[in-house]
């Protein structure tokens, strides 16, 4: 008699797991179709979209988690991670997330100790900007153009590389901010 409730419970858990996996698969396919329609066909956007079933998903997710509290098995995980290579991929990702009704969380090169860029109630998509990290420094005009995936350390290095200014000669943050937050 006690086996029936436990068997029912196990079956319920299995059913929930299968339904969540099916939902993630459906989101992935719909999102990818939308991305193909909203980007240049030569971009091959399928290589920048990672579903939970992709072997690289876990490493892409964990690479930029700054607070280990949000790297647990009980932490909600995104249905998809998108790693754009161009600004047009960012635009298309926002359009597609909105069109299928999923929350999009943006993760750039900076700090996020609260986990707001990679934790949410499923389903959600992470738009991880780590590939967009170019930095252009014009010392003569005192201008730096920085993509949002760059870290503050990368920005400091590029400024030093162009000017040989030491880190104490200009304002700097005390935590690893993204370059977009520092400027």
Helices and strands as residue ranges (DSSP letters): H 2-37, G 41-43, G 45-48, E 49-51, H 57-62, G 68-70, E 80-82, H 87-100, E 103-107, E 124-128, E 135-138, E 143-146, H 152-163, G 167-169, H 179-182
